[in-house]
Amino acid sequence: DLHRSGGVWTWALMLVLAVSSVAMNLHDEVMEPLVHLVSRTSPSPFDDRIPRGPAQRAVPPAVDRAEIVERARAEGLRRGWPDPPGFLTYRPAFGLYGVDFYVPGISRAGLGPPRLYFDADTGALAGQRVPGEGSAGDLFMRLQFPLHSGRIAGLPGRILVTVLGVAVAVLCVTGVVLWLARRSARRAGRTGRM
């Protein structure tokens, strides 16, 4: 009963986790083409860049991290964003910095923080990802990580995702136990007929 009722009560939430897992792991191969059947997505700053070779990746960027953080801070203030730059990434293959705006240590619920992209060679603004902006396809794609991690609902969402993870493990164990019981019952039925 635990196997059946557990599956019935959690199937919708597990479906959300399964879809978001496919979206994150097979983004380009599966999810992007499916989403494009319904809605276009905004171009990414990575789309029109050719990945650099290993030799180019080894060259330090022309604009250092401190300058990018200052440019990001100024751009965030210009846009009226209340949070400061909280996280900086550098993608040497594309020559792009990404700066997320949030206060470190404070939970980021919802669709996540806004992000600005800067060219590592010129320091120019190269793109953006702002929660709640863009096409329906953009919003759907941006929902996947917050849904999968539970961040969309803050701490209660994260607890729910943790409970669902335990439920998946319980369903797997009870499924194997049921399978073994049915298998041994079938074997017993066969030997009884002989």
C-alpha positions in Angstrom: 0.0 0.0 0.0 2.9 2.4 0.8 4.1 2.0 -2.8 0.8 2.6 -4.4 -0.4 5.5 -2.2 3.0 7.1 -2.1 3.1 7.2 -5.9 -0.5 8.5 -6.2 0.0 11.3 -3.7 3.3 12.5 -5.1 3.1 11.8 -8.8 2.4 15.5 -9.9 5.3 16.9 -7.9 7.6 14.1 -9.1 6.6 14.9 -12.6 7.7 18.5 -12.1 11.0 17.3 -10.8 11.4 14.9 -13.7 10.6 17.6 -16.3 12.9 20.1 -14.6 15.7 17.5 -14.5 15.4 16.9 -18.2 15.4 20.6 -18.8 18.6 21.1 -16.9 20.5 18.0 -18.1 19.3 17.9 -21.7 18.7 21.6 -22.2 20.0 22.0 -25.8 19.2 18.5 -27.0 15.6 18.1 -25.7 14.1 21.0 -23.9 15.1 23.9 -26.1 13.6 22.3 -29.3 10.4 21.4 -27.4 10.0 24.9 -26.0 10.6 26.4 -29.4 7.6 24.5 -30.7 5.5 26.8 -28.5 7.5 29.9 -27.8 10.7 31.5 -28.9 13.4 32.3 -26.3 15.5 35.4 -26.2 19.0 35.2 -27.6 21.7 34.4 -25.0 25.0 36.3 -25.0 26.6 32.9 -25.7 24.7 32.3 -28.9 26.8 34.6 -31.2 30.1 33.7 -29.7 32.4 31.1 -31.1 34.0 29.1 -28.3 37.7 29.9 -27.8 40.4 27.3 -28.2 42.6 26.1 -25.3 45.4 28.7 -26.1 42.9 31.6 -26.0 41.3 30.4 -22.8 44.7 30.4 -21.1 45.1 34.2 -21.8 43.9 36.2 -18.8 41.0 38.5 -19.6 41.8 42.1 -20.6 39.4 43.4 -18.0 39.9 42.2 -14.4 37.2 41.0 -12.0 37.3 44.1 -9.8 36.6 46.4 -12.8 33.7 44.1 -13.9 32.2 44.2 -10.4 32.4 48.0 -10.4 30.8 48.2 -13.8 28.1 45.8 -12.7 27.5 47.8 -9.5 27.0 51.0 -11.5 24.7 49.3 -14.0 22.7 47.7 -11.2 22.3 51.2 -9.6 21.3 52.7 -12.9 18.6 50.0 -13.3 17.3 50.6 -9.7 18.2 47.1 -8.5 18.3 47.1 -4.7 20.8 44.3 -4.3 24.6 44.6 -5.0 26.6 42.2 -7.1 26.7 39.0 -5.1 28.4 36.4 -7.4 30.7 36.7 -10.3 31.6 33.9 -12.8 34.0 33.9 -15.7 33.5 31.7 -18.8 36.9 31.6 -20.5 35.6 29.6 -23.4 33.3 32.5 -24.4 35.2 35.5 -22.9 32.2 36.5 -20.7 31.7 37.4 -17.1 28.4 36.9 -15.4 27.4 38.9 -12.4 24.4 37.9 -10.2 22.8 40.6 -8.0 21.8 39.5 -4.5 22.9 39.8 -0.9 25.2 36.8 -0.1 23.8 34.7 2.8 20.2 35.6 2.2 18.0 33.0 0.6 17.1 33.6 -3.0 13.6 32.5 -3.6 11.5 33.0 -6.7 13.0 33.0 -10.1 16.5 33.7 -8.9 18.6 36.9 -9.1 19.0 39.1 -12.1 22.3 38.5 -14.0 24.3 40.8 -16.3 26.9 39.6 -18.8 30.0 41.6 -19.6 32.6 41.1 -22.4 35.9 40.1 -20.7 38.0 41.9 -23.5 36.2 45.2 -23.5 34.1 45.3 -20.3 31.0 46.2 -22.4 27.6 44.9 -21.3 27.0 41.8 -23.4 23.6 40.6 -22.2 21.2 40.1 -19.3 18.9 37.7 -17.7 16.2 39.4 -15.6 13.6 37.3 -13.7 10.1 37.9 -15.0 11.2 39.4 -18.3 11.2 37.8 -21.7 8.9 35.5 -23.6 6.8 32.6 -22.3 9.7 30.3 -23.3 12.2 32.4 -21.4 10.0 32.2 -18.3 9.5 28.5 -18.6 13.2 27.8 -19.0 14.1 30.1 -16.1 11.6 28.3 -13.8 13.3 24.9 -14.1 16.1 25.3 -11.6 14.0 27.2 -9.0 11.3 24.4 -9.3 13.8 21.6 -9.2 15.7 22.9 -6.2 12.5 24.2 -4.4 13.9 27.7 -4.2 10.8 29.1 -5.9 9.0 28.6 -2.6 11.9 29.5 -0.3 12.7 27.2 2.7 9.3 25.3 2.6 10.0 24.5 -1.1 13.4 23.2 -0.3 12.0 21.0 2.5 9.3 19.7 0.1 11.9 18.8 -2.5 14.0 17.0 0.2 10.9 15.0 1.3 10.2 14.1 -2.3 13.8 12.8 -2.6 13.2 10.5 0.3 9.8 9.5 -1.2 11.6 8.5 -4.4 14.0 6.3 -2.4 11.1 4.7 -0.5 9.2 4.1 -3.7 12.2 2.4 -5.2 12.8 0.1 -2.2 9.1 -0.8 -1.9 8.9 -1.4 -5.6 11.8 -3.9 -5.5 10.2 -5.6 -2.4 6.9 -6.0 -4.3 8.7 -7.2 -7.4 10.6 -9.8 -5.4 7.4 -11.0 -3.6 5.6 -11.4 -6.9 8.5 -13.1 -8.5 8.8 -15.7 -5.6 5.0 -16.2 -5.7 5.2 -17.0 -9.5 8.0 -19.4 -8.9 6.1 -21.1 -6.2 3.0 -21.3 -8.5 5.2 -22.9 -11.2 6.7 -25.5 -8.9 3.3 -26.4 -7.5 1.9 -27.2 -10.9 4.8 -29.5 -11.8 
